[in-house]
Amino acid sequence: MNGSIRQRSKGSWQLRFDAPPDGTGKRRFISETVKGTKKEAERALRDRLAAIENGGYVSKDKETVAQFMERWLATYVATNTFLRTQHGYRGYIRRYIEPKIGQVPLQSLTAGQIQGIYADMLGRGLSNTTVVQLHRILKEALSHAVKWGILTRNVSDATTPPRIQRKEMPMWDIDTINQFLSTVSAHQLGDLYYFAVLTGLRRSELCGLRWESVDFARGRLSVVNTLQRITGYGLVDGQPKTLRSRRLTALSPESVELLHDVRGRQIEQQLELGDLWERTGYVFTKLDGLPLTPDQVTKDFARLVRKSGLPHLTLHGLRHAFATLSLTAGVDLKTTSEMLGHPASAV
């Protein structure tokens, strides 16, 4: 492999050497200017030639951080993640990365610049969790830049994101859970909230639950579908993210009875509305059969809790209510965790 050095001016040297093979069969050259003494230029040339020989050479590129992130989103992320994950990644990149380092050439990006983003986010009052999530996205994206031969190392490895601050989640005791169930018995979404307490399903799993996933004969439920609203796409059907989340769970007799009641009321609504009834196949729906909007379910729950004078709890907190009832009833930790779609240590 050949290379040469030519002095451009005092303390400036032009390196010229064979480019790494690109599969075209044509001979290509790389020219690069370095500053310093002739010995330093000679050493730089030897380093470039050795890197090419070992497959570790990365050519200088003008691609900016923003351009690379967009390419990463359009290639790896678009083909390897769920739509909601893609939307979340894009939001983080546009809000926090592009305004600060978007125009920085990717190969000039430093750990200090990334650390500066973290400091700025914390200074604006954003949570540690938000900063850590951005760190994870950057780390994953830059790892692909290394894998694709654009970078020689992942500069995010040299940064230090803040620690996630674990907050004590509010939980309801048995008496409060029973008070809540009594309160929602006549509510429009009472069946959904009651079923959430009985099964521990997530919001997206409750809204995406279809009758085809309910096995009345065996008294069990397949959690294989989700429903989420994604900006620009509307309501989107999907699947739980992990294999553990995609699960087959046993239904209690009380849960089976509740679903029978829900099905009966749906049939009555369908007969009453006739052609106006939408045959969507969802278990929990609006009065015309259309699917529920997850965000609206959350807002409705918050309003219900507030008006009822119950202790503050998020809709997600009903999963903890399920765990409380399950463990109190003598169900072991492993089974309860499996029903929640969590590892045992997460309950």
N, C-alpha and C positions, 0 to 999 in steps of 0.2 A: 504494500500500500504506500503510495507516494504522497509527498507533501513538500512545500517550499515556503520560504520566508522572504519578504521584500520590504525594505524600509520605506515608509511613506513620508515620514518627517521625523524630527528629533523626538525620540521616545515613543514613536508610533510605528507599528509593524503590521503588515498584511500577511495573514496565513492563507495558504491555498492548498487544499488537499482533496483527495478522492472522497466523494460522498458515499454513504452506505448504499448498498444495492437496493433498488426499489422494484425489481421484478420486470423492468422494461427492457433490460439488456443494454441500454444506452449508458455511456460513461458520463458521469456528472461530477462537477467540482463544487466545493464550498469555499467561499472567501469570507474571512473574518478578520477584523481589525482588533489588535490588542495593544495595550499601553504597557510601557516598562522598558527594561533593558533587552538587549538581544538574547541574553541567556534566558531571561524570563519568557521571551517569545518562543525560543526553542523548546523550553519545557512545556509551554502551552500546546505547541504543535504535537509533541510526543504524547501528551495527555489525550489530545483529540484522536490521534491515530490509534492509541491503545483502547480508547473507549469504543471506537468503531469496530476494532478487532474483536472486542468482547461483547459487542451488541448493546453497549450501554450509552451510546452517544445520542444526545437529543439536540436536534438542530434549533437554532434561534428562530423564534416564530413571533409574529406580530399579533397573534390572537389574544384578545383581551379576556379578562376574567368573565365579563358579561357574555361575550361571544361563546366562550367555552361552556359556561353554565347552560346557555340556551341549547347548544349542541348536545350536551349531556342529557338535558331534559327530553330532547327530541329523539334521542337514540336509546340509551340505556334505560332511563326512567320510564319512557313511554311503553317500552316492551317488557318491563320486568316488575312493574308495580301496579297497584290498583289505581283507578281514576281519582279517588279521593286523596290518595297519597301524592299523586302527581300534582293535583291542585294545591295541596299543602306545601309541597316543595317549592312550586313556582311562587307562591305568596311570600314565603320566607326570602327567596332570592331577590324578588323585586322590592321588598320592603327594606331589607337590611344589607344585602350584598351590593346590588347595583348602584345605589346612591353613594356608597363609600369607596368601593374598590372596583366597580364595574369597568372603568376605563384603564385600569392597571394591566399592563401586559402580563399574561398568566405566568410566564417564565421569570418575571421580575417580582412576583408576589412574595412578601416576606411574612414571617410569623408575627412581627411587630404590627404590621398593618391589620392582620386578622385580630390580634389581641386588642387593637384599638377599637375595632367594631364591638367587641364584647364590653369594653369599658364604657363606650358610648351608650350602648343599650341599657346597661345597668344604671348609668347616670340619668337616663330618661325615665327611670322607674320601672323598666320591664323586669319581669321575674327571672330568677335564675333558671327556671325550667325552660323559658323561651330561649335564653342564651345557649343553654346546653343543647337544645334541639337544633339551633342553627349550627352549632359546632359539629353535631353528628352529620348534618347534611353536607357541610363543607368537607368534612373528613372523608365521607363516602365519595363525593364528586372528585376530590383531588386524588383519591386512591385510584380512580379510573384514569386520571391524567397520567399517573405513573405507569399504570398497566398498559396504556395506549402508547407509551414512549414519548409523551409530551414533556413530562417532568422526570427528573432523576430521583426526587424524594418528595414526600408529602409534607409541606411546610406546616400544616395544621398540627402535626405530631409535636411540634415544638411550642404549641400554645397551651394555656391552662384555663379551661372554662371554669366557671364557679361551680360549687357543689350544689346539687339540688336540695332545697330545704323541704324536708318532709313535714307536712302539716297534719295535725291530728284531725281526722275526718269526723264530722259530727255524725252521731248514730242515734237511732231511736231504740228505746227499750221495748219490751214486750207490750206493756200497757199502751205506749204511744202508738205502736204499730196497729194494735187492735182498735184504738180510737180512730186512726186514719182509715182503716178498712170500713169502719162503721160510717165514717163521713162520706166516703166515695161511693157507697152502695147505690145511690140514686143519681150519681153524676154521669154525664154523657160519656166520659172516658173511664168510668169507674171499672169496667171490665178489664181494660188494658192495665190500669194501675194495680188492680187486684191480682191479675195474672203475673205481673212483674214481681210482686211480693212472693207469689207461690213458686216461681221458677227461677228468678234471678237473671232473666234475660236482659241484655243491653237494649238501649233505646232503638238502635238500628235493627236489632234482631226482632224486637216486638213489632215495629212498623213493617218489617219485611216478611213477617211470618205468613205463610200460605197454608191453605187447608190441605194441600197435597203433602205437606210435611207432617201432618198430624195423623198418627196411627191410633184411632180410637180402640180398635180391637185389642192391641197389645198395651195400650196405655203409655205411649211414648211419643217423643217429639224429635224430629231431625232439625237441628239448627244449621241450616245450609244457605240461608238467604238473608240479605240485609237490604235496607232501603235508606238512602241518605239524600239530602239536598246538596247539590254542588253548584256553586255559582257559575252561570253560563251554560249549565246542562239541565237544570231542574232536578226532579226526583230521579235518582239513578239506582237501579237494582244492582246488587253486588253480592259478594260472598264474604263471610268472616275472614279476617286477615290470616290467621294461623290455623294449623291443623288442629290444635287444641281447642280453638274456638269453634271449629266445625265439628259438632258433636251430636251424639244420640243420647238423649236424656229421658229418664223415666218420669212419668207424670203421676202426681198423687191423685187419689180418687176425687179430691176436691177440685183439682185442676181440670180433670176430665169432665166433671159435672159442669164447671164454668164454661168450658168450650162447647158443650152440648147446648147450653143456654144461649151462648153467643150465636151459634149456628142456627138455632131455632128463630131467634129474632131477625137474623139476616134473611131467612126464608120469608118471614112475614113482611119485611121491608120490600123484598123483591116482588112479592105478589101485589103489594100495594102500589109500587111504582111502575111495574110492568117494564116497558121498553126504556124507561128512564133510569132503570137500575144498571149500573156499570158492573159487568162480570169480570172483576179484576183478580179474584181468587185470594185476596188477602183476608186474614182472620179479623183484624181490627181495622175498620173502615169508617168513612163518613157515612151519613144517612143514605147517600145515593150509591154506596159501594166503592167510591173512589178511595185511594189510599190516603192515610193520614200523613200530614207534613211533620216530620220529626221535630223541627224547631218549635212548631206550634204546640206540640205535645209537651215539650219542656216548659214553655211559657204558661200553658194552662195548669201544669202541675205546680209551678211556683205560686201562681195566683191562688190556687186551691189551698195550699199549705198556709199561705199568708192569711187568707180570709177565715180559715178554720182555727187560727190561733195556735197552730202546732209549732213545735220547735223547728227552726230552719233546717231544711234538708234539700239537696238537689235530687233530680230524678234518678241520677246514678246511685244515690244513696239507698234506693229501694233494693239494690243488689246486696247491700250490707244488711238490710232488713231481712231479706231471704236467708242470708247466712246465719243471722241471729236466730231466726225461727228454726232453721234446719239443725244447727248445733244444739239448741235447747231441746229439740225433740229427740236427740240422741243419735243423729246421723253423724258418722265419723267425718273427720276433717278431709280425708282424701276424696270421699264421695262428694262432699259439699263442693270442694274445689273443682272437681271434674264437671259438676253440674253448672258451675259458673264459667267454665272454660278457662280456668286459671291453674297454675301450678299450686301444689298444696301450701307452699310457703306464703302465697299471696293472700290467703284469707285472714 
